[in-house]
Amino acid sequence: MSAARGGETTEKAARGVYELPMEEHFPGGSEERLSLSRELLVSNAKWFCRLRALVVISLWALGAASYIPSLFSELGLRSRLAWPFAVAALLALANVVFLRQTRSLATSPGARRPKVMLWYQIVFDLVILTCVVHFMGSVETNAPFAYLFHIALACIFFSRRASFSVTLVAAGLYCACVGAEHFGILKPDGIFLGHDARSEEMREWQLALQVLSALGIWFVVWSLVSRLSETVRQRENDLAAANERLLRSQEEKARQMAFTTHELKAPLAALQTNLQLVLNGYCGELPPKAREVLARTDERGTRLAGQIKDMLLLAQLRVTKHESDQKDVDLGEVIEWCVGNLMPLADEKKVVVEKRIGHAMTRGAEEQLRMMFTNLIANAIIYSKDGGRVEIALAREGDGVEAMIKDSGIGIQTGKLSRIFDEYFRTEEAVAHNKVSTGLGLAIVAQVARNHAIKVRVESAPGEGTTFRLRLPG
């Protein structure tokens, strides 16, 4: 599996910058999809609370503005309205209760609780909205069309049947409001002046026609939006199922790769052992030509063994995330261990390694972190010029840990930065500088980074070296 292409490559002066994107996690089964749906419902419930707060502010503003008689009288509106303050206070009190309950849902068991909470909120809002519609004017204004907002949201949040129930509740509340006003239970005193005697101004059939027209529009909107939402949800379910199949296929591919490379290790090791025996004279003295051929064969075998080892490591990293192996790790000790193992290579190339490493704790699988930093530091040494310098720094930054590996080597072209984490990808400059690489080192780095949610940022320019910056959880 190659590194994702979703990152962005930008250019600052002569240096290119690339950030490794985190791997997308596809739903792995019905339980996980249910968990994601729960999180979405909780998020929607919180969004309802924020929206309700805006409505409270709007009602208070309306009430305050009504105490400016000159403003409202010019608009033909009633002044000194008390109901916006009362409704806003009731709505604010309920919103505090809803918000506290919604926040508790994140840790409460029960998959249906978020949906029940959304139901409570919608029904309560519909009741409050009915009060507002009454005070604004249930047939004299366009206030009844505010019900469409809740109907549309219900279509998005709920199934088609559930959203139809919300539409029925809205229709029932509106009809009850109009009926109560018509039969004198409630006084139809809307916000506009001159609407005190609706029973004398509007005949029953006109009133019924207006109410039925509004209800007809509501149900048409419900039909269209619910159908569209159902189609979108079906597409999302199909996509989730396809992603699940893809993930399983990738895992099976990784398992097969791990099995195959593991099976290749033993016979290849036997061949190398026999080659070493022959080269060391176990079968007698060899002619120079034969020794040269066997030496080249042994060199190729060594390179192949390294490639098989990296392939096996990469496959194992993908098959299992080693979550059970994660523990508190001193990253300073991990990097010191890696540098110690790589000092013979640095001495061979006469590369100076400068360290600014402190103690910094993180949580992770220690063996994986060693793999990652070994590959990064080894690359910094290998692709440095003889007599070059590699800088390694580690320090706590805020709530995390920052690590840096910087070399002054051959560098990478800006256009190729987004591909360096791909399996087997190597730039022409890298191949010319080091012919024995397996091309899997940075793919291993990328997989370990994804397993640990490590942010990786690369800065490089041809001839000016490369800098890897890693942000690890603290």
C-alpha atoms as one frame of an Amber mdcrd trajectory, in Angstrom:
protein
   0.000   0.000   0.000   1.587   3.268  -1.032   1.507   6.462   0.947  -1.645
   8.532   0.451  -1.514  11.349  -2.052  -3.697  13.708  -0.049  -0.890  15.879
   1.318   0.052  19.211  -0.130   3.421  20.246  -1.510   4.302  23.898  -1.219
   7.460  25.810  -1.933   9.149  28.270   0.385  12.127  29.882  -1.284  14.085
  26.932  -2.718  12.839  24.351  -0.215   9.879  22.086  -0.765   7.603  21.140
   2.131   5.417  18.031   2.431   3.261  16.758   5.291   2.494  13.051   5.434
  -1.315  12.619   5.483  -2.793  10.299   8.059  -4.254   7.112   6.612  -8.035
   7.072   6.275  -9.741   4.595   8.609 -12.648   2.825   6.982 -15.555   1.434
   8.989 -14.730  -2.107   9.979 -18.164  -3.536  10.678 -21.712  -2.877  11.785
 -20.697  -2.080  15.366 -18.209   0.537  14.269 -20.694   2.118  11.865 -23.147
   2.258  14.754 -20.491   3.957  16.884 -19.851   6.531  14.177 -23.604   7.143
  13.839 -23.795   7.683  17.590 -20.987  10.232  17.458 -22.736  12.028  14.610
 -26.025  12.157  16.526 -24.263  13.563  19.599 -22.618  16.170  17.384 -26.000
  17.076  15.914 -27.500  17.408  19.394 -24.722  19.821  20.360 -25.291  21.744
  17.150 -28.987  22.060  18.069 -27.969  23.583  21.399 -25.735  26.147  19.719
 -28.476  27.041  17.263 -30.989  27.352  20.093 -28.671  29.827  21.807 -28.775
  32.000  18.682 -32.579  31.868  18.734 -32.570  32.987  22.378 -30.403  35.982
  21.476 -32.694  36.824  18.538 -35.810  36.715  20.736 -34.194  38.971  23.342
 -33.191  41.374  20.561 -36.772  41.371  19.207 -38.179  42.074  22.663 -35.701
  44.875  23.296 -36.380  46.454  19.894 -40.132  46.443  20.582 -39.502  48.970
  23.349 -38.504  51.497  20.710 -42.070  52.623  19.837 -41.069  54.843  16.951
 -39.300  51.972  15.198 -42.079  49.394  15.543 -44.938  51.818  14.842 -43.373
  52.834  11.535 -43.225  49.168  10.592 -46.822  48.561  11.635 -45.799  46.251
  14.486 -46.964  46.037  18.059 -44.604  47.574  20.577 -43.608  46.652  24.134
 -43.757  42.931  23.563 -43.319  40.791  26.681 -43.616  37.340  25.155 -40.158
  37.315  23.448 -38.489  37.646  26.877 -40.634  34.890  28.405 -40.078  32.503
  25.495 -36.342  33.295  25.403 -36.002  32.620  29.136 -37.803  29.280  28.835
 -35.725  28.345  25.793 -32.458  29.315  27.517 -33.307  27.264  30.611 -34.176
  24.221  28.502 -31.009  24.714  26.448 -28.837  24.532  29.573 -30.495  21.235
  30.513 -30.173  19.849  26.976 -26.538  20.899  26.727 -25.608  19.177  29.997
 -27.394  16.000  28.949 -25.808  16.089  25.507 -22.303  16.400  26.953 -22.941
  13.394  29.180 -23.852  11.267  26.147 -20.201  10.952  25.132 -19.530   8.666
  28.108 -22.985   7.180  28.665 -23.795   3.664  27.424 -26.710   2.944  25.149
 -26.700   3.469  21.410 -30.212   4.948  21.236 -29.817   7.704  23.780 -28.531
  10.344  21.325 -31.513   9.734  19.043 -33.915   9.981  21.990 -32.220  13.235
  23.023 -32.672  14.633  19.517 -36.341  13.658  19.658 -36.790  15.495  22.960
 -35.127  18.577  21.550 -37.112  18.589  18.315 -40.479  18.106  20.010 -39.691
  20.779  22.590 -38.556  23.168  19.858 -41.754  22.494  17.912 -43.860  23.357
  20.957 -41.901  26.576  21.525 -42.099  27.361  17.825 -45.868  26.943  17.965
 -45.985  29.544  20.737 -43.889  31.916  18.638 -46.098  31.299  15.607 -49.149
  32.142  17.719 -47.635  35.399  18.959 -46.320  36.336  15.514 -49.576  35.490
  13.738 -50.409  31.939  12.765 -52.085  32.815   9.444 -51.332  36.516   9.089
 -47.543  36.073   8.736 -45.070  33.654   7.163 -44.041  32.412  10.620 -45.544
  28.898  10.045 -42.909  28.246   7.387 -40.341  28.095  10.218 -41.635  24.549
  10.790 -39.908  23.586   7.543 -36.539  24.047   9.232 -37.246  21.266  11.728
 -38.818  19.067   9.072 -35.714  19.328   6.886 -33.397  18.605   9.816 -35.482
  15.587  10.802 -35.137  14.252   7.256 -31.350  14.570   7.553 -30.983  13.159
  11.067 -33.660  10.429  11.085 -35.102   7.732   8.875 -37.906   8.538   6.457
 -40.531   7.123   8.824 -39.187   9.066  11.812 -38.990  12.325   9.853 -42.611
  11.776   8.735 -43.544  11.507  12.419 -41.847  14.856  13.068 -43.820  16.365
  10.189 -47.048  14.996  11.659 -46.195  16.448  15.078 -45.511  19.854  13.493
 -48.764  19.680  11.536 -50.720  18.672  14.635 -49.297  21.498  16.740 -49.970
  24.084  14.045 -53.542  22.901  13.496 -54.119  22.928  17.279 -52.829  26.508
  17.455 -55.047  27.723  14.607 -58.026  25.806  15.963 -57.592  27.246  19.473
 -57.452  30.726  18.011 -60.501  30.137  15.802 -62.677  28.816  18.616 -61.662
  31.566  21.029 -59.456  29.508  23.335 -56.506  31.718  22.365 -56.702  35.343
  21.260 -55.276  35.717  17.722 -53.251  38.858  18.417 -50.320  38.676  16.000
 -47.346  40.975  15.908 -48.931  43.156  13.222 -51.349  45.912  14.207 -54.959
  45.594  13.009 -55.279  41.785  13.269 -57.407  41.628  16.383 -60.612  40.325
  14.796 -59.648  37.507  12.467 -63.025  35.781  12.881 -64.714  38.754  11.285
 -62.137  39.277   8.554 -61.567  35.705   7.427 -64.192  33.106   6.650 -63.824
  29.538   7.744 -63.175  28.175   4.284 -60.451  30.797   3.711 -58.838  29.872
   7.001 -58.997  26.164   6.156 -57.564  26.800   2.677 -54.625  28.741   4.129
 -53.872  26.059   6.719 -54.163  23.244   4.180 -51.915  25.130   1.751 -49.219
  25.435   4.418 -49.532  21.759   5.369 -49.403  20.734   1.715 -46.139  22.611
   1.250 -44.704  20.986   4.378 -45.457  17.468   3.217 -44.145  18.140  -0.285
 -40.898  19.433   1.227 -40.759  16.395   3.529 -41.236  14.037   0.588 -38.467
  15.637  -1.477 -35.913  16.126   1.304 -36.502  12.727   2.925 -36.141  10.975
  -0.421 -32.916  12.832  -1.143 -31.563  12.137   2.356 -32.469   8.449   2.033
 -30.588   8.257  -1.269 -27.528   9.945   0.233 -27.588   7.628   3.261 -27.845
   4.588   0.992 -24.869   5.826  -1.016 -22.926   6.342   2.206 -23.776   2.819
   3.361 -22.705   1.389  -0.004 -19.457   3.344   0.178 -18.830   2.179   3.750
 -19.412  -1.435   2.689 -17.025  -1.028  -0.260 -14.415   0.532   2.006 -14.816
  -2.342   4.430 -14.229  -4.869   1.648 -11.209  -2.892   0.480  -9.743  -2.811
   3.975 -10.226  -6.565   4.392  -8.625  -7.140   1.004  -5.634  -5.017   2.010
  -5.280  -6.888   5.276  -5.435 -10.223   3.464  -2.834  -8.992   0.994  -0.594
  -7.948   3.885  -1.035 -11.356   5.542  -0.130 -13.138   2.312   2.871 -10.870
   1.890   3.998 -11.615   5.441   3.571 -15.357   4.889   5.438 -15.343   1.559
   8.366 -13.272   2.785   8.608 -15.405   5.904   8.752 -18.554   3.775  11.511
 -17.006   1.624  13.736 -16.181   4.575  14.791 -19.752   5.424  15.838 -20.961
   1.926  17.607 -17.661   1.214  19.505 -17.914   4.495  20.519 -21.485   3.590
  21.769 -20.336   0.155  23.820 -17.540   1.737  25.293 -19.919   4.280  26.351
 -22.337   1.558  27.810 -19.498  -0.507  29.870 -18.367   2.464  31.136 -21.919
   2.985  32.210 -22.169  -0.645  33.820 -18.713  -0.623  35.711 -19.573   2.579
  37.274 -22.640   0.912  35.101 -25.416   2.377  34.973 -27.076  -1.049  38.529
 -26.270  -2.009  40.263 -23.384  -3.687  38.147 -21.557  -6.258  39.284 -20.125
  -9.566  39.315 -16.305  -9.543  36.429 -16.080 -12.017  34.273 -18.463  -9.971
  35.061 -16.560  -6.761  34.082 -13.278  -8.461  30.758 -14.729  -9.658  29.969
 -16.231  -6.244  30.914 -12.979  -4.496  28.473 -11.031  -6.702  25.828 -13.667
  -6.020  26.420 -13.361  -2.281  26.151  -9.568  -2.515  22.853  -9.826  -4.369
  21.627 -12.366  -1.834  22.476  -9.996   1.015  20.519  -7.198  -0.659  17.579
  -9.546  -1.260  17.666 -10.672   2.377  17.477  -7.023   3.477  14.553  -6.423
   1.149  12.704  -9.492   2.432  13.316  -8.344   5.999  11.849  -4.889   5.249
   8.899  -6.413   3.393   8.175  -8.653   6.371   8.404  -5.731   8.797   6.064
  -3.612   6.667   3.550  -6.441   6.332   3.582  -7.055  10.072   3.062  -3.349
  10.777  -0.025  -3.333   8.568  -1.542  -6.552   9.819  -1.296  -5.626  13.487
  -1.128  -2.148  15.012   0.544  -3.479  18.199  -1.931  -1.562  20.333  -1.462
  -4.084  23.145   2.302  -3.362  23.107   1.891   0.371  23.606   3.319   1.729
  26.820   5.054   4.820  28.165   8.351   5.170  26.310  11.269   7.541  26.855
  11.854   8.759  23.312  15.272  10.095  24.247  16.441   6.594  25.143  14.957
   5.211  21.908  16.872   7.728  19.768  20.094   7.208  21.740  19.782   3.456
  21.081  19.280   4.082  17.353  22.238   6.479  17.126  24.463   4.034  18.996
  23.674   1.261  16.525  24.307   3.545  13.536  27.568   5.156  14.685  29.739
   2.589  12.802  27.957   3.657   9.596  28.503   7.339  10.432  32.166   6.711
  11.212  32.592   4.881   7.915  31.224   7.865   5.988  32.970  10.355   8.304
  29.603  11.940   9.070  29.383  13.983  12.267  26.216  13.320  14.304  25.199
  16.221  16.549  22.611  15.428  19.228  20.375  17.655  21.329  18.322  14.958
  22.980  16.476  15.315  26.239  14.133  13.003  28.051  10.629  13.094  26.571
   7.925  10.576  27.325   5.408   9.381  24.750   3.125   6.390  24.423   3.697
   3.785  21.787   5.182   0.456  20.764   8.896   0.831  21.500  10.004  -1.606
  18.799   8.061   0.300  16.137   9.483   3.645  17.273  12.984   2.173  17.041
  12.273   1.029  13.479  11.054   4.492  12.514  13.968   6.468  13.961  16.536
   3.920  12.785  15.335   4.336   9.198  15.238   8.140   9.414  18.675   8.491
  11.009  20.207   5.852   8.699  18.848   7.719   5.658  20.234  11.001   6.993
  23.690   9.401   7.312  23.601   7.460   4.043  22.459  10.358   1.891  24.875
  12.825   3.465  28.080  13.527   1.628  31.286  12.133   3.118  32.338  14.424
   5.941  28.822  15.840   6.254  26.765  16.532   9.345  23.518  15.165  10.748
  21.598  17.033  13.457  19.179  15.234  15.773  17.027  17.153  18.250  14.308
  16.130  20.665  12.313  18.295  23.070   8.881  18.701  24.597   6.662  21.247
  22.824   3.385  22.098  24.535   1.397  18.915  25.056   3.492  16.886  22.624
   7.040  15.923  21.659   8.978  17.380  18.727  11.753  15.413  17.027  13.995
  16.621  14.199  16.458  14.770  11.970  18.356  17.090   9.625  21.091  16.327
   7.134  23.094  18.378   4.643  23.027  15.733   1.935  21.776  15.393  -1.622
  18.227  16.635  -0.914  14.978  15.923  -2.785  13.269  17.810  -5.571  10.028
  19.539  -4.575   7.954  17.659  -7.138   9.076  14.292  -5.760   8.502  14.927
  -2.047   4.946  13.593  -2.136   6.197  10.193  -3.384   9.085   9.464  -1.050
   6.872   7.421   1.305   5.699   5.150  -1.536   6.955   1.581  -1.562  10.062
   1.091  -3.731  10.088   4.700  -4.927  13.557   6.174  -5.147  14.659   9.332
  -6.903  17.322   9.127  -9.567  19.673  11.045  -7.288  19.095   8.576  -4.446
  19.762   5.573  -6.724  23.002   7.156  -7.957  24.116   7.905  -4.394  23.144
   4.570  -2.823  22.467   1.528  -4.988  21.760  -0.990  -2.205  18.617   0.504
  -0.645  15.465  -1.646  -0.569  13.186   1.352  -1.183  10.984   0.407   1.785
  12.538   2.397   4.622  10.282   5.469   4.368   7.230   3.270   3.742   7.969
   1.681   7.137   8.359   5.177   8.640   4.969   6.192   7.225   3.224   3.090
   8.584   4.677   3.526  12.080   3.682   7.207  12.009   0.107   6.284  11.113
  -0.033   3.576  13.765   0.950   6.171  16.395  -0.817   9.285  15.011   2.556
  10.975  14.477   2.603  14.045  12.246   5.531  13.967   9.823   6.730  17.045
   7.947   9.534  16.971   5.362  11.504  19.969   4.108  14.080  19.550   1.390
  15.827  21.075  -1.598  18.296  19.514  -4.067  21.846  19.852  -2.762  20.715
  21.484   0.489  19.757  18.447   2.535  16.529  17.189   4.051  14.827  17.832
   7.382  12.248  15.517   8.945  10.127  17.005  11.739   7.943  14.672  13.786
   5.207  15.667  16.216   4.388  12.854  18.663   1.669  12.768  21.315   2.968
  13.661  24.769
